[in-house]
Amino acid sequence: MRAMNLYLLTRAENDRNFSMLAGELSGEERHKDYSRHEAQSLRSLVGHLIPELGSRSVSGSGWISNLDGFFFSYTIAHISKEFDLLKISGDGRCILNIELKSEAIDEKRISKQLSQNRYYLTHISTTIYSYTYVMETNTLYNLNDRGYMHVCEMGELADILCKPAFSEYVEKDLDQLFRAADYLISPVDAPDKFLQGSYFLTNQQFEFKRRILDVLISSVGMLLFSWLYAIVALLVRFFLGKPVIFSQERPGRNDPKTGKERPFRLYKFRSMKDLKDKNGRELPDDARLTKFGRVLRSTSLDELP
């Protein structure tokens, strides 16, 4: 992956051209489609930076060079950690990280993401400039080295871009600076860091942790409330007949690898009777929902499974 000029990238006329131009400028062999929100957020950021950089430029168009040297949508290999924008000084002593958001989100989430990014970047340098730009509100956030986040002016970011340290920058081979082994924390190899929580999970680790917790919580819940399961199941069998459990396939979250929805099977206690009209078609839900079924739904007991 190669570094690129953000002004040049944002000259793409539409989303398709944006993705094609990003691929050409980065030198990536594998094509990646960027969303409309990603393109718009970057265009908005650059559009607000141009007058600030222009006012600081000695020559007419010299400000364009301040937008050189950015890695766009860089991902650390093997751990799926992505940075929207990265610029690293030629000597590796200074790093600029900018995250892009199209819509306003909770500030705690912004701070958490920037803190995680700093964790990964401190393996390269301790001088890190961390920003998040929110297009919807045209707000720029900065997280300093003490973990304090505040709203700042676009001029502050322009001043960072004009620093002499960034006049030269890393142009390619960013993978050589990031080693996955530096970020993987094991409870066996580093129990102190693991217990103190001074680490961040990769996407795969977080998903694995979530599944383990889901299984443990579900298992404990089933043991504690097994008597309630049995009573509700008997009542459903008595009032509604069988089957006691209703199941249905529902659309789930998008698969990060394919981008397609991953369906899942939903299980609930039955709350409606299997009633049909003279043509064999099921009656509307209101006609099939019984008083007992309404009680189950209103108390959420039908969702126990």
C-alpha positions in Angstrom: 0.0 0.0 0.0 1.2 3.5 -0.9 0.5 6.8 0.7 -1.6 9.3 -1.3 -2.7 12.9 -1.6 -6.1 13.4 0.0 -6.9 16.4 -2.2 -6.3 14.4 -5.3 -8.4 11.5 -4.0 -11.4 13.8 -3.3 -11.4 15.1 -6.8 -13.2 11.9 -7.9 -16.6 12.9 -9.3 -18.7 10.0 -7.9 -18.5 7.0 -5.6 -17.4 4.5 -8.2 -14.6 6.8 -9.4 -13.7 7.4 -5.8 -13.1 3.7 -5.2 -11.2 3.2 -8.5 -9.0 6.3 -7.8 -8.3 5.1 -4.2 -7.2 1.8 -5.6 -4.9 3.4 -8.2 -3.3 5.8 -5.7 -2.8 3.2 -3.0 -1.4 0.6 -5.4 -3.6 -2.1 -3.9 -4.1 -5.1 -6.2 -7.4 -6.1 -4.6 -10.2 -3.8 -5.5 -12.2 -2.3 -2.5 -15.5 -0.6 -2.8 -15.8 2.4 -0.5 -19.3 3.5 0.7 -20.8 6.9 -0.2 -20.5 7.9 3.4 -16.8 7.3 3.5 -16.3 9.3 0.3 -18.5 12.2 1.5 -16.9 12.3 5.0 -13.4 12.6 3.4 -14.5 15.3 0.9 -16.1 17.3 3.7 -13.0 17.1 5.9 -10.7 18.1 3.0 -13.1 20.9 2.0 -12.9 22.4 5.4 -9.1 22.0 5.6 -8.4 23.8 2.3 -9.1 27.4 3.4 -7.2 26.8 6.7 -4.2 25.4 4.8 -4.4 28.0 2.1 -4.2 30.8 4.7 -1.0 29.2 6.1 0.6 28.6 2.7 3.4 30.9 1.4 2.7 30.1 -2.3 -0.6 29.9 -4.0 -1.1 26.2 -4.2 1.6 25.0 -1.8 -1.0 23.8 0.6 -1.8 20.8 -1.5 1.5 19.2 -0.5 0.3 19.3 3.2 -2.3 16.7 2.2 0.4 14.3 0.8 1.5 11.1 2.6 -1.8 9.7 3.9 -2.6 6.0 4.1 -6.4 5.7 3.5 -8.3 2.8 5.1 -5.1 0.9 6.2 -5.7 -2.4 8.0 -3.1 -4.1 10.2 -2.6 -7.6 8.7 -4.0 -10.6 10.7 -5.8 -8.6 13.4 -8.2 -6.6 11.3 -7.5 -3.3 12.9 -8.3 -0.5 10.5 -7.4 3.2 10.5 -9.3 5.6 8.3 -6.4 8.0 7.8 -2.7 7.7 8.9 0.3 9.9 8.2 3.7 9.0 9.6 6.7 11.3 9.5 9.7 10.1 7.6 11.7 9.4 10.7 8.8 7.6 12.3 8.7 9.9 15.3 5.3 11.6 14.6 2.0 10.0 13.7 -1.2 11.7 12.6 -4.4 9.6 12.9 -7.8 10.9 11.7 -11.0 8.9 12.0 -14.0 9.8 9.8 -17.7 9.6 10.9 -20.6 10.5 8.6 -23.1 10.7 11.5 -22.9 11.9 15.1 -22.2 9.2 17.6 -21.7 9.1 21.4 -18.5 10.9 22.4 -17.6 8.0 24.6 -17.4 5.8 21.6 -15.2 8.3 19.8 -12.8 8.5 22.8 -12.7 4.7 23.1 -11.8 4.3 19.4 -9.1 6.9 19.5 -7.7 5.4 22.7 -7.6 2.0 21.0 -5.8 3.5 18.0 -3.2 5.1 20.2 -2.5 1.8 21.9 -1.6 0.3 18.5 0.3 3.3 17.3 2.5 3.7 20.5 4.4 0.6 19.3 5.8 2.9 16.6 6.0 6.3 18.3 4.8 8.2 21.4 4.1 11.4 19.6 0.6 10.8 18.2 -1.9 13.3 17.1 -5.4 11.7 17.3 -8.5 13.3 15.7 -12.0 12.3 14.7 -14.0 14.3 12.2 -17.9 14.0 12.3 -19.4 15.2 9.0 -23.0 15.5 10.1 -22.1 18.1 12.8 -18.9 19.3 11.2 -17.2 18.7 14.5 -13.5 17.9 15.0 -12.4 16.0 18.2 -8.9 15.7 19.6 -7.7 13.1 22.1 -4.4 14.2 23.8 -1.7 12.0 25.3 -3.3 12.3 28.7 -6.6 10.7 27.5 -8.6 14.0 27.5 -10.8 14.6 24.5 -12.1 18.0 23.5 -13.7 19.7 20.5 -11.2 21.7 18.5 -11.1 24.1 15.5 -10.1 22.9 12.0 -7.1 25.3 12.3 -5.6 23.1 14.9 -5.5 20.2 12.5 -4.1 22.4 9.8 -1.3 23.5 12.1 -0.4 19.8 12.6 -0.3 19.2 8.9 2.0 22.2 8.4 4.5 20.9 11.0 8.1 20.5 9.5 8.1 16.9 10.9 5.5 15.9 8.3 7.3 17.5 5.4 8.8 14.0 4.8 6.7 11.0 5.4 6.5 7.2 5.1 5.4 6.5 1.5 4.9 2.8 1.4 5.5 -0.6 3.1 3.5 0.4 6.1 3.2 -3.3 7.1 6.8 -3.3 8.1 6.0 -0.9 11.0 3.1 -3.0 12.3 3.6 -6.5 13.6 0.6 -8.4 14.8 2.6 -10.2 17.5 3.2 -6.8 19.2 -0.5 -6.5 20.0 -1.7 -9.9 20.9 -1.9 -10.3 24.7 -2.1 -13.8 26.2 -3.2 -14.4 29.8 -0.4 -16.9 30.1 2.4 -14.8 28.7 1.3 -11.5 30.1 -1.1 -12.1 33.1 -0.5 -8.6 34.6 -1.6 -6.8 31.4 -4.5 -9.3 30.9 -5.8 -8.8 34.5 -5.4 -5.0 34.4 -7.1 -4.8 31.0 -4.3 -2.9 29.4 -4.9 -4.4 26.0 -7.5 -4.3 23.2 -9.1 -7.3 21.6 -9.0 -7.8 17.8 -12.3 -8.3 16.0 -11.8 -12.1 16.0 -10.9 -12.1 19.7 -13.8 -9.9 20.6 -16.3 -12.1 18.7 -14.8 -15.2 20.4 -15.1 -13.6 23.8 -18.7 -12.6 23.1 -19.7 -16.1 22.1 -18.1 -17.6 25.3 -19.9 -15.1 27.5 -23.2 -15.7 25.7 -22.8 -19.4 26.3 -21.9 -19.0 29.9 -24.7 -16.5 30.7 -27.2 -18.7 28.9 -26.1 -21.8 30.7 -26.3 -20.1 34.1 -29.7 -18.6 33.2 -31.1 -22.0 32.2 -29.9 -23.6 35.5 -31.4 -20.9 37.6 -34.7 -20.7 35.8 -35.1 -24.3 34.7 -38.2 -24.5 36.9 -39.8 -21.6 35.1 -39.0 -23.1 31.7 -40.8 -26.3 32.8 -43.9 -24.5 34.0 -44.2 -22.3 31.0 -43.7 -25.2 28.6 -46.4 -27.2 30.4 -48.8 -24.3 30.2 -48.1 -23.7 26.5 -48.7 -27.4 25.9 -52.0 -27.3 27.8 -53.4 -24.1 26.3 -52.0 -24.1 22.8 -51.0 -27.6 22.1 -47.8 -28.6 20.3 -45.2 -27.8 19.2 -44.3 -25.9 22.4 -41.4 -24.1 20.8 -41.8 -21.8 17.8 -38.8 -21.4 15.5 -38.2 -19.0 12.6 -35.2 -17.9 10.5 -34.5 -14.2 10.8 -32.0 -11.9 9.1 -28.9 -11.2 11.2 -25.9 -9.0 11.2 -23.7 -8.5 8.1 -20.8 -10.9 7.7 -17.6 -8.7 7.8 -15.9 -11.0 5.3 -18.7 -11.2 2.7 -20.8 -8.1 3.5 -24.0 -10.3 3.3 -26.5 -10.8 6.0 -26.0 -13.9 8.2 -29.4 -15.4 9.0 -30.0 -16.9 12.5 -32.8 -19.2 13.9 -35.0 -17.7 16.5 -36.6 -19.9 19.2 -39.6 -18.7 21.3 -42.4 -20.3 23.3 -45.4 -20.6 21.1 -48.0 -17.9 21.7 -50.5 -18.5 18.8 -52.8 -21.3 17.7 -52.4 -22.9 14.3 -55.8 -21.8 12.9 -56.6 -21.8 9.2 -59.5 -20.7 7.0 -61.5 -22.9 4.8 -58.9 -22.6 2.0 -56.2 -23.8 4.3 -54.5 -20.4 4.7 -53.4 -19.2 8.1 -55.6 -16.7 9.8 -54.2 -13.3 10.7 -52.1 -13.1 13.9 -54.8 -11.3 15.8 -57.2 -14.2 15.2 -54.6 -16.8 16.2 -53.2 -15.0 19.3 -54.9 -16.2 22.5 -55.3 -14.5 25.8 -52.6 -16.8 27.3 -50.4 -15.9 24.3 -50.9 -12.2 25.1 -49.8 -12.8 28.7 -46.7 -14.5 27.5 -45.8 -11.7 25.2 -46.6 -8.9 27.6 -44.3 -10.5 30.2 -41.7 -11.5 27.6 -41.9 -15.1 28.9 -42.2 -16.3 25.3 -38.6 -15.1 24.8 -37.1 -17.4 27.5 -35.7 -19.9 25.0 
